């Protein structure tokens, strides 16, 4: 094991040891406001550094959530620093996910014509890493202007076919699909080019698991809430190297939601859900991915795999915190918020 590899693994596992505990979550669930949550995170957890300059009494929900996301990014960049120039393209893939998130958020705003208030939510510390100027997204009021901003990036050719006619809405679903597909295709390509044997196989396994679970969730949503036809559903799915097309076709063509559930129970992930649980298919899919990441994090000594799973686990933790913040904001009982947490 090289010095860089050993440094990444050791640092990641050390930081993972500072994750929130059951006692931390119990305490956070007892808090009554964003200020109370911020105070606890600032003084009792590993989030103290990113929150060091925050005034608990004046911070609002959006600011806190941005700082929580920055915490994930900062931790990731520390690991990238330890890795040096080795496998730099792999470690940069995390920036691509953030670029895609910002692009899709702007597309949603263009469709809703809510242009203002975007810049304050953009983490400008990312600007030195992105392929386009984040601040310029605030100036984008049409899809054409968005394409112009992205002209020198890979996203331009991906999105150009979806230029809407005057008066038409942007096809958000197609934009999301093509950008997500680009990310996973690029990630797979980088993994295949950068790694060999066991490391490559394990990374591809965890990436493919994420894609498969996303596809299952998409099929469920389209079947349950939108009653879309099969061609629309097929067009929304990402390429998957392990899950058979036959199984996906069976899910899409299931005559009833009960039949859909039986297929999931017999499928590769053995998703067993009763009627009350079925509404939370995203929770079960995320739980499967979380447990896979945790397993690799605990037992692997391969730097790329430890990095990838550490970032994923930290993102799960931040999503837990956002669920707590949102739950408290809307007066959701603590016991109901707790059911949404994955740890």
Phi and psi in degrees as GROMACS dihedral restraints (atoms count N, CA, C in turn):
[ dihedral_restraints ]
;  ai    aj    ak    al  type     phi  dphi    fc
    3     4     5     6     1   -70.2    20    10
    4     5     6     7     1   164.4    20    10
    6     7     8     9     1   -60.2    20    10
    7     8     9    10     1   -43.9    20    10
    9    10    11    12     1   -62.2    20    10
   10    11    12    13     1   -44.0    20    10
   12    13    14    15     1   -61.6    20    10
   13    14    15    16     1   -46.1    20    10
   15    16    17    18     1   -62.6    20    10
   16    17    18    19     1   -38.3    20    10
   18    19    20    21     1   -66.0    20    10
   19    20    21    22     1   -42.9    20    10
   21    22    23    24     1   -62.8    20    10
   22    23    24    25     1   -47.2    20    10
   24    25    26    27     1   -62.8    20    10
   25    26    27    28     1   -47.0    20    10
   27    28    29    30     1   -63.6    20    10
   28    29    30    31     1   -44.7    20    10
   30    31    32    33     1   -67.1    20    10
   31    32    33    34     1   -42.9    20    10
   33    34    35    36     1   -62.7    20    10
   34    35    36    37     1   -43.5    20    10
   36    37    38    39     1   -70.2    20    10
   37    38    39    40     1   -32.5    20    10
   39    40    41    42     1   -65.3    20    10
   40    41    42    43     1   -45.3    20    10
   42    43    44    45     1   -66.8    20    10
   43    44    45    46     1   -35.9    20    10
   45    46    47    48     1   -63.0    20    10
   46    47    48    49     1   -31.1    20    10
   48    49    50    51     1   -64.5    20    10
   49    50    51    52     1   -19.4    20    10
   51    52    53    54     1   -93.4    20    10
   52    53    54    55     1    14.3    20    10
   54    55    56    57     1   -65.0    20    10
   55    56    57    58     1   162.3    20    10
   57    58    59    60     1   -65.1    20    10
   58    59    60    61     1   140.5    20    10
   60    61    62    63     1   -97.9    20    10
   61    62    63    64     1   172.9    20    10
   63    64    65    66     1   -57.7    20    10
   64    65    66    67     1   -39.6    20    10
   66    67    68    69     1   -64.9    20    10
   67    68    69    70     1   -37.9    20    10
   69    70    71    72     1   -62.1    20    10
   70    71    72    73     1   -46.7    20    10
   72    73    74    75     1   -62.6    20    10
   73    74    75    76     1   -40.9    20    10
   75    76    77    78     1   -60.1    20    10
   76    77    78    79     1   -42.2    20    10
   78    79    80    81     1   -67.3    20    10
   79    80    81    82     1   -42.7    20    10
   81    82    83    84     1   -64.0    20    10
   82    83    84    85     1   -35.5    20    10
   84    85    86    87     1   -68.3    20    10
   85    86    87    88     1   -19.1    20    10
   87    88    89    90     1   -85.6    20    10
   88    89    90    91     1   -10.7    20    10
   90    91    92    93     1   -72.6    20    10
   91    92    93    94     1   154.0    20    10
   93    94    95    96     1  -112.3    20    10
   94    95    96    97     1    -5.8    20    10
   96    97    98    99     1  -155.8    20    10
   97    98    99   100     1   167.0    20    10
   99   100   101   102     1   -60.3    20    10
  100   101   102   103     1   -39.5    20    10
  102   103   104   105     1   -61.5    20    10
  103   104   105   106     1   -42.3    20    10
  105   106   107   108     1   -64.9    20    10
  106   107   108   109     1   -41.9    20    10
  108   109   110   111     1   -63.9    20    10
  109   110   111   112     1   -44.4    20    10
  111   112   113   114     1   -60.9    20    10
  112   113   114   115     1   -43.1    20    10
  114   115   116   117     1   -59.2    20    10
  115   116   117   118     1   -46.0    20    10
  117   118   119   120     1   -65.4    20    10
  118   119   120   121     1   -46.8    20    10
  120   121   122   123     1   -62.4    20    10
  121   122   123   124     1   -36.9    20    10
  123   124   125   126     1   -70.3    20    10
  124   125   126   127     1   -36.0    20    10
  126   127   128   129     1  -105.5    20    10
  127   128   129   130     1   -12.3    20    10
  129   130   131   132     1  -127.2    20    10
  130   131   132   133     1     0.3    20    10
  132   133   134   135     1  -137.6    20    10
  133   134   135   136     1   178.5    20    10
  135   136   137   138     1   -70.2    20    10
  136   137   138   139     1    -5.2    20    10
  138   139   140   141     1   -82.7    20    10
  139   140   141   142     1     3.3    20    10
  141   142   143   144     1   -59.8    20    10
  142   143   144   145     1   -37.3    20    10
  144   145   146   147     1   -65.8    20    10
  145   146   147   148     1   -49.2    20    10
  147   148   149   150     1   -70.7    20    10
  148   149   150   151     1   -20.2    20    10
  150   151   152   153     1  -102.7    20    10
  151   152   153   154     1     7.9    20    10
  153   154   155   156     1   -59.9    20    10
  154   155   156   157     1   -33.9    20    10
  156   157   158   159     1   -97.4    20    10
  157   158   159   160     1     8.6    20    10
  159   160   161   162     1   -86.4    20    10
  160   161   162   163     1   139.8    20    10
  162   163   164   165     1   -96.9    20    10
  163   164   165   166     1   111.8    20    10
  165   166   167   168     1   -56.9    20    10
  166   167   168   169     1   -35.3    20    10
  168   169   170   171     1   -71.1    20    10
  169   170   171   172     1   -21.2    20    10
  171   172   173   174     1  -113.7    20    10
  172   173   174   175     1    -8.7    20    10
  174   175   176   177     1   -69.9    20    10
  175   176   177   178     1   141.2    20    10
  177   178   179   180     1  -108.2    20    10
  178   179   180   181     1   170.3    20    10
  180   181   182   183     1   -54.9    20    10
  181   182   183   184     1   -47.7    20    10
  183   184   185   186     1   -61.5    20    10
  184   185   186   187     1   -40.6    20    10
  186   187   188   189     1   -63.5    20    10
  187   188   189   190     1   -43.9    20    10
  189   190   191   192     1   -63.3    20    10
  190   191   192   193     1   -44.2    20    10
  192   193   194   195     1   -63.1    20    10
  193   194   195   196     1   -39.0    20    10
  195   196   197   198     1   -62.5    20    10
  196   197   198   199     1   -40.6    20    10
  198   199   200   201     1   -68.0    20    10
  199   200   201   202     1   -34.4    20    10
  201   202   203   204     1   -64.5    20    10
  202   203   204   205     1   -41.7    20    10
  204   205   206   207     1   -66.1    20    10
  205   206   207   208     1   -35.7    20    10
  207   208   209   210     1   -64.5    20    10
  208   209   210   211     1   -35.2    20    10
  210   211   212   213     1   -55.9    20    10
  211   212   213   214     1   -44.8    20    10
  213   214   215   216     1   -62.8    20    10
  214   215   216   217     1   -46.0    20    10
  216   217   218   219     1   -63.7    20    10
  217   218   219   220     1   -43.9    20    10
  219   220   221   222     1   -61.4    20    10
  220   221   222   223     1   -42.5    20    10
  222   223   224   225     1   -63.5    20    10
  223   224   225   226     1   -41.4    20    10
  225   226   227   228     1   -62.9    20    10
  226   227   228   229     1   -41.6    20    10
  228   229   230   231     1   -66.6    20    10
  229   230   231   232     1   -31.3    20    10
  231   232   233   234     1   -62.2    20    10
  232   233   234   235     1   -42.1    20    10
  234   235   236   237     1   -67.8    20    10
  235   236   237   238     1   -38.9    20    10
  237   238   239   240     1   -61.2    20    10
  238   239   240   241     1   -39.5    20    10
  240   241   242   243     1   -60.0    20    10
  241   242   243   244     1   -43.1    20    10
  243   244   245   246     1   -66.8    20    10
  244   245   246   247     1   -31.3    20    10
  246   247   248   249     1   -73.4    20    10
  247   248   249   250     1   -20.5    20    10
  249   250   251   252     1    68.1    20    10
  250   251   252   253     1  -143.5    20    10
  252   253   254   255     1   -87.8    20    10
  253   254   255   256     1    -4.5    20    10
  255   256   257   258     1   -67.6    20    10
  256   257   258   259     1   124.7    20    10
  258   259   260   261     1    57.8    20    10
  259   260   261   262     1    38.5    20    10
  261   262   263   264     1   -58.8    20    10
  262   263   264   265     1   -38.6    20    10
  264   265   266   267     1   -61.9    20    10
  265   266   267   268     1   -35.3    20    10
  267   268   269   270     1   -66.2    20    10
  268   269   270   271     1   -46.3    20    10
  270   271   272   273     1   -69.3    20    10
  271   272   273   274     1   -22.6    20    10
  273   274   275   276     1   -77.3    20    10
  274   275   276   277     1   -13.6    20    10
  276   277   278   279     1   -59.3    20    10
  277   278   279   280     1   -26.4    20    10
  279   280   281   282     1   -64.6    20    10
  280   281   282   283     1   -33.4    20    10
  282   283   284   285     1   -65.6    20    10
  283   284   285   286     1   -36.6    20    10
  285   286   287   288     1   -60.5    20    10
  286   287   288   289     1   -41.6    20    10
  288   289   290   291     1   -61.0    20    10
  289   290   291   292     1   -36.8    20    10
  291   292   293   294     1   -71.5    20    10
  292   293   294   295     1   -40.9    20    10
  294   295   296   297     1   -57.8    20    10
  295   296   297   298     1   -44.9    20    10
  297   298   299   300     1   -63.3    20    10
  298   299   300   301     1   -40.9    20    10
  300   301   302   303     1   -59.4    20    10
  301   302   303   304     1   -43.7    20    10
  303   304   305   306     1   -67.7    20    10
  304   305   306   307     1   -40.0    20    10
  306   307   308   309     1   -62.3    20    10
  307   308   309   310     1   -47.0    20    10
  309   310   311   312     1   -66.7    20    10
  310   311   312   313     1   -35.0    20    10
  312   313   314   315     1   -63.2    20    10
  313   314   315   316     1   -39.9    20    10
  315   316   317   318     1   -67.9    20    10
  316   317   318   319     1   -37.2    20    10
  318   319   320   321     1   -60.9    20    10
  319   320   321   322     1   -42.7    20    10
  321   322   323   324     1   -60.5    20    10
  322   323   324   325     1   -41.8    20    10
  324   325   326   327     1   -65.6    20    10
  325   326   327   328     1   -38.4    20    10
  327   328   329   330     1   -63.2    20    10
  328   329   330   331     1   -39.6    20    10
  330   331   332   333     1   -67.7    20    10
  331   332   333   334     1   -31.7    20    10
  333   334   335   336     1   -92.6    20    10
  334   335   336   337     1   -10.3    20    10
  336   337   338   339     1    62.5    20    10
  337   338   339   340     1    27.8    20    10
  339   340   341   342     1  -102.2    20    10
  340   341   342   343     1    88.8    20    10
  342   343   344   345     1   -87.4    20    10
  343   344   345   346     1   -25.3    20    10
  345   346   347   348     1   -86.9    20    10
  346   347   348   349     1   163.6    20    10
  348   349   350   351     1    81.2    20    10
  349   350   351   352     1     8.5    20    10
  351   352   353   354     1   -81.8    20    10
  352   353   354   355     1   -44.0    20    10
  354   355   356   357     1   -59.7    20    10
  355   356   357   358     1   -38.3    20    10
  357   358   359   360     1   -64.8    20    10
  358   359   360   361     1   -20.3    20    10
  360   361   362   363     1   -97.1    20    10
  361   362   363   364     1    -4.2    20    10
  363   364   365   366     1   -87.3    20    10
  364   365   366   367     1   122.9    20    10
  366   367   368   369     1   -74.4    20    10
  367   368   369   370     1   100.3    20    10
  369   370   371   372     1   -68.7    20    10
  370   371   372   373     1   -15.2    20    10
  372   373   374   375     1   -63.2    20    10
  373   374   375   376     1   -18.6    20    10
  375   376   377   378     1   -78.7    20    10
  376   377   378   379     1   -14.2    20    10
  378   379   380   381     1   -58.2    20    10
  379   380   381   382     1   -32.3    20    10
  381   382   383   384     1   -72.3    20    10
  382   383   384   385     1   -11.8    20    10
  384   385   386   387     1  -107.4    20    10
  385   386   387   388     1   -16.9    20    10
  387   388   389   390     1   -86.2    20    10
  388   389   390   391     1   160.7    20    10
  390   391   392   393     1   -87.5    20    10
  391   392   393   394     1    -1.4    20    10
  393   394   395   396     1  -147.0    20    10
  394   395   396   397     1   162.1    20    10
  396   397   398   399     1   -75.5    20    10
  397   398   399   400     1   114.5    20    10
  399   400   401   402     1   -62.1    20    10
  400   401   402   403     1   -38.5    20    10
  402   403   404   405     1   -61.1    20    10
  403   404   405   406     1   -28.8    20    10
  405   406   407   408     1   -72.6    20    10
  406   407   408   409     1   -14.3    20    10
  408   409   410   411     1   -61.9    20    10
  409   410   411   412     1   -29.8    20    10
  411   412   413   414     1   -63.3    20    10
  412   413   414   415     1   -26.4    20    10
  414   415   416   417     1   -87.7    20    10
  415   416   417   418     1    -5.0    20    10
  417   418   419   420     1   -83.5    20    10
  418   419   420   421     1   117.5    20    10
  420   421   422   423     1  -119.8    20    10
  421   422   423   424     1    -3.7    20    10
  423   424   425   426     1  -139.9    20    10
  424   425   426   427     1   162.0    20    10
  426   427   428   429     1   -64.8    20    10
  427   428   429   430     1   -35.7    20    10
  429   430   431   432     1   -60.9    20    10
  430   431   432   433     1   -40.6    20    10
  432   433   434   435     1   -66.4    20    10
  433   434   435   436     1   -35.7    20    10
  435   436   437   438     1   -63.8    20    10
  436   437   438   439     1   -44.5    20    10
  438   439   440   441     1   -61.1    20    10
  439   440   441   442     1   -39.9    20    10
  441   442   443   444     1   -62.2    20    10
  442   443   444   445     1   -41.4    20    10
  444   445   446   447     1   -63.0    20    10
  445   446   447   448     1   -35.2    20    10
  447   448   449   450     1   -94.9    20    10
  448   449   450   451     1     9.5    20    10
  450   451   452   453     1   -57.6    20    10
  451   452   453   454     1   -36.0    20    10
  453   454   455   456     1   -94.9    20    10
  454   455   456   457     1    16.7    20    10
  456   457   458   459     1  -118.7    20    10
  457   458   459   460     1   165.4    20    10
  459   460   461   462     1   -63.6    20    10
  460   461   462   463     1   -19.1    20    10
  462   463   464   465     1   -71.8    20    10
  463   464   465   466     1   -22.4    20    10
  465   466   467   468     1   -60.8    20    10
  466   467   468   469     1   -53.8    20    10
  468   469   470   471     1   -66.4    20    10
  469   470   471   472     1   -28.0    20    10
  471   472   473   474     1   -69.4    20    10
  472   473   474   475     1   -40.0    20    10
  474   475   476   477     1   -94.6    20    10
  475   476   477   478     1   -20.8    20    10
  477   478   479   480     1   -54.0    20    10
  478   479   480   481     1   -37.3    20    10
  480   481   482   483     1   -64.5    20    10
  481   482   483   484     1   -12.7    20    10
  483   484   485   486     1  -102.9    20    10
  484   485   486   487     1    17.5    20    10
  486   487   488   489     1   -59.1    20    10
  487   488   489   490     1   117.5    20    10
  489   490   491   492     1   -78.9    20    10
  490   491   492   493     1   155.7    20    10
  492   493   494   495     1   -70.8    20    10
  493   494   495   496     1   157.5    20    10
  495   496   497   498     1   -55.8    20    10
  496   497   498   499     1   128.8    20    10
  498   499   500   501     1    89.9    20    10
  499   500   501   502     1    -9.5    20    10
  501   502   503   504     1   -94.5    20    10
  502   503   504   505     1   152.4    20    10
  504   505   506   507     1   -77.1    20    10
  505   506   507   508     1   155.0    20    10
  507   508   509   510     1   -72.9    20    10
  508   509   510   511     1   139.0    20    10
  510   511   512   513     1   -76.7    20    10
  511   512   513   514     1    85.6    20    10
  513   514   515   516     1   -61.9    20    10
  514   515   516   517     1   -42.5    20    10
  516   517   518   519     1   -58.6    20    10
  517   518   519   520     1   -42.5    20    10
  519   520   521   522     1   -68.8    20    10
  520   521   522   523     1   -38.7    20    10
  522   523   524   525     1   -61.5    20    10
  523   524   525   526     1   -45.7    20    10
  525   526   527   528     1   -61.5    20    10
  526   527   528   529     1   -45.1    20    10
  528   529   530   531     1   -62.5    20    10
  529   530   531   532     1   -46.7    20    10
  531   532   533   534     1   -68.9    20    10
  532   533   534   535     1   -34.4    20    10
  534   535   536   537     1   -73.2    20    10
  535   536   537   538     1   -42.5    20    10
  537   538   539   540     1   -63.8    20    10
  538   539   540   541     1   -41.7    20    10
  540   541   542   543     1   -62.8    20    10
  541   542   543   544     1   -40.8    20    10
  543   544   545   546     1   -59.7    20    10
  544   545   546   547     1   -46.2    20    10
  546   547   548   549     1   -60.0    20    10
  547   548   549   550     1   -50.0    20    10
  549   550   551   552     1   -70.1    20    10
  550   551   552   553     1   -35.5    20    10
  552   553   554   555     1   -63.1    20    10
  553   554   555   556     1   -43.7    20    10
  555   556   557   558     1   -64.5    20    10
  556   557   558   559     1   -43.9    20    10
  558   559   560   561     1   -61.5    20    10
  559   560   561   562     1   -44.9    20    10
  561   562   563   564     1   -60.6    20    10
  562   563   564   565     1   -43.7    20    10
  564   565   566   567     1   -61.2    20    10
  565   566   567   568     1   -44.2    20    10
  567   568   569   570     1   -63.8    20    10
  568   569   570   571     1   -42.6    20    10
  570   571   572   573     1   -61.8    20    10
  571   572   573   574     1   -45.1    20    10
  573   574   575   576     1   -65.1    20    10
  574   575   576   577     1   -33.4    20    10
  576   577   578   579     1   -81.0    20    10
  577   578   579   580     1   -28.2    20    10
  579   580   581   582     1   -98.0    20    10
  580   581   582   583     1   -24.4    20    10
  582   583   584   585     1  -129.0    20    10
  583   584   585   586     1   162.5    20    10
  585   586   587   588     1  -127.9    20    10
  586   587   588   589     1   163.8    20    10
  588   589   590   591     1    43.0    20    10
  589   590   591   592     1  -121.4    20    10
  591   592   593   594     1   -62.3    20    10
  592   593   594   595     1   -44.3    20    10
  594   595   596   597     1   -61.6    20    10
  595   596   597   598     1   -46.1    20    10
  597   598   599   600     1   -60.0    20    10
  598   599   600   601     1   -47.4    20    10
  600   601   602   603     1   -61.3    20    10
  601   602   603   604     1   -43.9    20    10
  603   604   605   606     1   -68.1    20    10
  604   605   606   607     1   -41.0    20    10
  606   607   608   609     1   -63.6    20    10
  607   608   609   610     1   -44.3    20    10
  609   610   611   612     1   -64.9    20    10
  610   611   612   613     1   -34.3    20    10
  612   613   614   615     1   -62.5    20    10
  613   614   615   616     1   -46.3    20    10
  615   616   617   618     1   -72.7    20    10
  616   617   618   619     1   -32.8    20    10
  618   619   620   621     1   -67.8    20    10
  619   620   621   622     1   -45.2    20    10
  621   622   623   624     1   -64.7    20    10
  622   623   624   625     1   -35.7    20    10
  624   625   626   627     1   -60.5    20    10
  625   626   627   628     1   -43.7    20    10
  627   628   629   630     1   -60.9    20    10
  628   629   630   631     1   -44.2    20    10
  630   631   632   633     1   -63.3    20    10
  631   632   633   634     1   -44.8    20    10
  633   634   635   636     1   -61.1    20    10
  634   635   636   637     1   -43.1    20    10
  636   637   638   639     1   -67.8    20    10
  637   638   639   640     1   -36.8    20    10
  639   640   641   642     1   -63.5    20    10
  640   641   642   643     1   -40.6    20    10
  642   643   644   645     1   -64.6    20    10
  643   644   645   646     1   -43.6    20    10
  645   646   647   648     1   -60.3    20    10
  646   647   648   649     1   -44.4    20    10
  648   649   650   651     1   -63.8    20    10
  649   650   651   652     1   -41.0    20    10
  651   652   653   654     1   -62.8    20    10
  652   653   654   655     1   -44.8    20    10
  654   655   656   657     1   -59.2    20    10
  655   656   657   658     1   -44.4    20    10
  657   658   659   660     1   -59.4    20    10
  658   659   660   661     1   -47.8    20    10
  660   661   662   663     1   -61.0    20    10
  661   662   663   664     1   -45.8    20    10
  663   664   665   666     1   -64.4    20    10
  664   665   666   667     1   -39.0    20    10
  666   667   668   669     1   -71.6    20    10
  667   668   669   670     1   -42.7    20    10
  669   670   671   672     1   -78.1    20    10
  670   671   672   673     1   -44.8    20    10
  672   673   674   675     1  -105.0    20    10
  673   674   675   676     1   -25.0    20    10
  675   676   677   678     1  -118.9    20    10
  676   677   678   679     1   -14.0    20    10
  678   679   680   681     1    49.7    20    10
  679   680   681   682     1    42.7    20    10
  681   682   683   684     1   -73.1    20    10
  682   683   684   685     1   155.2    20    10
  684   685   686   687     1   -77.2    20    10
  685   686   687   688     1   166.9    20    10
  687   688   689   690     1   -63.6    20    10
  688   689   690   691     1   -35.3    20    10
  690   691   692   693     1   -63.8    20    10
  691   692   693   694     1   -39.8    20    10
  693   694   695   696     1   -64.5    20    10
  694   695   696   697     1   -43.7    20    10
  696   697   698   699     1   -65.0    20    10
  697   698   699   700     1   -45.8    20    10
  699   700   701   702     1   -56.9    20    10
  700   701   702   703     1   -41.8    20    10
  702   703   704   705     1   -67.8    20    10
  703   704   705   706     1   -16.3    20    10
  705   706   707   708     1   -91.2    20    10
  706   707   708   709     1   -12.5    20    10
  708   709   710   711     1   -85.3    20    10
  709   710   711   712     1   149.2    20    10
  711   712   713   714     1   -93.0    20    10
  712   713   714   715     1   153.2    20    10
  714   715   716   717     1   -62.5    20    10
  715   716   717   718     1   137.2    20    10
  717   718   719   720     1  -133.0    20    10
  718   719   720   721     1   129.1    20    10
  720   721   722   723     1   -88.0    20    10
  721   722   723   724     1   -16.0    20    10
  723   724   725   726     1  -110.0    20    10
  724   725   726   727     1   -46.5    20    10
  726   727   728   729     1   -73.7    20    10
  727   728   729   730     1   128.3    20    10
  729   730   731   732     1   -69.0    20    10
  730   731   732   733     1   147.7    20    10
  732   733   734   735     1   -62.0    20    10
  733   734   735   736     1   -32.0    20    10
  735   736   737   738     1   -61.5    20    10
  736   737   738   739     1   -43.1    20    10
  738   739   740   741     1   -65.7    20    10
  739   740   741   742     1   -43.2    20    10
  741   742   743   744     1   -62.9    20    10
  742   743   744   745     1   -40.0    20    10
  744   745   746   747     1   -63.4    20    10
  745   746   747   748     1   -38.5    20    10
  747   748   749   750     1   -64.1    20    10
  748   749   750   751     1   -41.2    20    10
  750   751   752   753     1   -62.5    20    10
  751   752   753   754     1   -45.3    20    10
  753   754   755   756     1   -66.2    20    10
  754   755   756   757     1   -32.9    20    10
  756   757   758   759     1   -96.4    20    10
  757   758   759   760     1     1.9    20    10
  759   760   761   762     1   -53.9    20    10
  760   761   762   763     1   127.9    20    10
  762   763   764   765     1   -67.7    20    10
  763   764   765   766     1   -27.2    20    10
  765   766   767   768     1  -138.9    20    10
  766   767   768   769     1   166.0    20    10
  768   769   770   771     1   -69.3    20    10
  769   770   771   772     1   -27.7    20    10
  771   772   773   774     1   -64.2    20    10
  772   773   774   775     1   -41.9    20    10
  774   775   776   777     1   -64.7    20    10
  775   776   777   778     1   -38.1    20    10
  777   778   779   780     1   -59.8    20    10
  778   779   780   781     1   -44.6    20    10
  780   781   782   783     1   -63.7    20    10
  781   782   783   784     1   -39.8    20    10
  783   784   785   786     1   -64.6    20    10
  784   785   786   787     1   -39.1    20    10
  786   787   788   789     1   -63.2    20    10
  787   788   789   790     1   -41.4    20    10
  789   790   791   792     1   -62.9    20    10
  790   791   792   793     1   -40.5    20    10
  792   793   794   795     1   -64.3    20    10
  793   794   795   796     1   -34.2    20    10
  795   796   797   798     1   -90.6    20    10
  796   797   798   799     1    -5.9    20    10
  798   799   800   801     1   -79.5    20    10
  799   800   801   802     1  -174.4    20    10
  801   802   803   804     1   -64.3    20    10
  802   803   804   805     1   -24.4    20    10
  804   805   806   807     1  -100.4    20    10
  805   806   807   808     1    -5.5    20    10
  807   808   809   810     1    49.7    20    10
  808   809   810   811     1    56.1    20    10
  810   811   812   813     1   -82.0    20    10
  811   812   813   814     1   104.8    20    10
  813   814   815   816     1  -100.7    20    10
  814   815   816   817     1   122.0    20    10
  816   817   818   819     1  -142.1    20    10
  817   818   819   820     1   136.1    20    10
  819   820   821   822     1   -88.4    20    10
  820   821   822   823     1  -177.5    20    10
  822   823   824   825     1   -61.3    20    10
  823   824   825   826     1   -36.8    20    10
  825   826   827   828     1   -72.7    20    10
  826   827   828   829     1   -31.0    20    10
  828   829   830   831     1   -80.7    20    10
  829   830   831   832     1   -23.9    20    10
  831   832   833   834     1   -61.8    20    10
  832   833   834   835     1   -27.0    20    10
  834   835   836   837     1   -67.0    20    10
  835   836   837   838     1   -16.5    20    10
  837   838   839   840     1  -109.7    20    10
  838   839   840   841     1    39.6    20    10
  840   841   842   843     1   -59.7    20    10
  841   842   843   844     1   -33.8    20    10
  843   844   845   846     1   -61.4    20    10
  844   845   846   847     1   -37.9    20    10
  846   847   848   849     1   -62.5    20    10
  847   848   849   850     1   -45.5    20    10
  849   850   851   852     1   -67.3    20    10
  850   851   852   853     1   -39.2    20    10
  852   853   854   855     1   -63.7    20    10
  853   854   855   856     1   -43.7    20    10
  855   856   857   858     1   -65.1    20    10
  856   857   858   859     1   -35.9    20    10
  858   859   860   861     1   -63.8    20    10
  859   860   861   862     1   -40.7    20    10
  861   862   863   864     1   -60.9    20    10
  862   863   864   865     1   -46.7    20    10
  864   865   866   867     1   -65.5    20    10
  865   866   867   868     1   -41.9    20    10
  867   868   869   870     1   -58.5    20    10
  868   869   870   871     1   -47.8    20    10
  870   871   872   873     1   -64.7    20    10
  871   872   873   874     1   -36.4    20    10
  873   874   875   876     1   -65.1    20    10
  874   875   876   877     1   -44.2    20    10
  876   877   878   879     1   -63.2    20    10
  877   878   879   880     1   -42.5    20    10
  879   880   881   882     1   -63.4    20    10
  880   881   882   883     1   -38.6    20    10
  882   883   884   885     1   -63.1    20    10
  883   884   885   886     1   -47.2    20    10
  885   886   887   888     1   -65.2    20    10
  886   887   888   889     1   -38.6    20    10
  888   889   890   891     1   -61.6    20    10
  889   890   891   892     1   -39.0    20    10
  891   892   893   894     1   -75.6    20    10
  892   893   894   895     1   -36.9    20    10
  894   895   896   897     1  -110.4    20    10
  895   896   897   898     1   -13.3    20    10
  897   898   899   900     1   -88.6    20    10
  898   899   900   901     1   148.5    20    10
  900   901   902   903     1  -120.2    20    10
  901   902   903   904     1    19.6    20    10
  903   904   905   906     1   -92.4    20    10
  904   905   906   907     1   118.2    20    10
  906   907   908   909     1   -54.9    20    10
  907   908   909   910     1   -47.8    20    10
  909   910   911   912     1   -60.9    20    10
  910   911   912   913     1   -40.2    20    10
  912   913   914   915     1   -69.8    20    10
  913   914   915   916     1   -41.9    20    10
  915   916   917   918     1   -63.6    20    10
  916   917   918   919     1   -42.7    20    10
  918   919   920   921     1   -59.6    20    10
  919   920   921   922     1   -51.4    20    10
  921   922   923   924     1   -61.2    20    10
  922   923   924   925     1   -44.3    20    10
  924   925   926   927     1   -74.8    20    10
  925   926   927   928     1   -32.7    20    10
  927   928   929   930     1   -62.4    20    10
  928   929   930   931     1   -46.2    20    10
  930   931   932   933     1   -62.0    20    10
  931   932   933   934     1   -42.2    20    10
  933   934   935   936     1   -61.9    20    10
  934   935   936   937     1   -43.9    20    10
  936   937   938   939     1   -66.1    20    10
  937   938   939   940     1   -37.8    20    10
  939   940   941   942     1   -67.7    20    10
  940   941   942   943     1   -35.6    20    10
  942   943   944   945     1   -65.7    20    10
  943   944   945   946     1   -38.0    20    10
  945   946   947   948     1   -60.1    20    10
  946   947   948   949     1   -42.3    20    10
  948   949   950   951     1   -62.7    20    10
  949   950   951   952     1   -43.4    20    10
  951   952   953   954     1   -64.4    20    10
  952   953   954   955     1   -39.4    20    10
  954   955   956   957     1   -62.4    20    10
  955   956   957   958     1   -37.3    20    10
  957   958   959   960     1   -59.0    20    10
  958   959   960   961     1   -46.2    20    10
  960   961   962   963     1   -64.2    20    10
  961   962   963   964     1   -40.0    20    10
  963   964   965   966     1   -65.0    20    10
  964   965   966   967     1   -38.6    20    10
  966   967   968   969     1   -62.5    20    10
  967   968   969   970     1   -38.8    20    10
  969   970   971   972     1   -66.0    20    10
  970   971   972   973     1   -46.4    20    10
  972   973   974   975     1   -59.3    20    10
  973   974   975   976     1   -48.2    20    10
  975   976   977   978     1   -65.5    20    10
  976   977   978   979     1   -40.0    20    10
  978   979   980   981     1   -62.4    20    10
  979   980   981   982     1   -44.3    20    10
  981   982   983   984     1   -65.7    20    10
  982   983   984   985     1   -38.9    20    10
  984   985   986   987     1   -58.9    20    10
  985   986   987   988     1   -39.8    20    10
  987   988   989   990     1   -99.8    20    10
  988   989   990   991     1    11.5    20    10
  990   991   992   993     1    71.4    20    10
  991   992   993   994     1    27.9    20    10
  993   994   995   996     1   -74.5    20    10
  994   995   996   997     1   133.9    20    10
  996   997   998   999     1   -57.9    20    10
  997   998   999  1000     1   141.9    20    10
  999  1000  1001  1002     1   -53.8    20    10
 1000  1001  1002  1003     1   -38.4    20    10
 1002  1003  1004  1005     1   -66.0    20    10
 1003  1004  1005  1006     1   -28.3    20    10
 1005  1006  1007  1008     1   -78.4    20    10
 1006  1007  1008  1009     1   -36.1    20    10
 1008  1009  1010  1011     1   -62.6    20    10
 1009  1010  1011  1012     1   -42.1    20    10
 1011  1012  1013  1014     1   -58.6    20    10
 1012  1013  1014  1015     1   -33.5    20    10
 1014  1015  1016  1017     1   -65.6    20    10
 1015  1016  1017  1018     1   -18.7    20    10
 1017  1018  1019  1020     1   -90.0    20    10
 1018  1019  1020  1021     1    -9.6    20    10
 1020  1021  1022  1023     1   -85.5    20    10
 1021  1022  1023  1024     1   145.6    20    10
 1023  1024  1025  1026     1  -124.3    20    10
 1024  1025  1026  1027     1   110.6    20    10
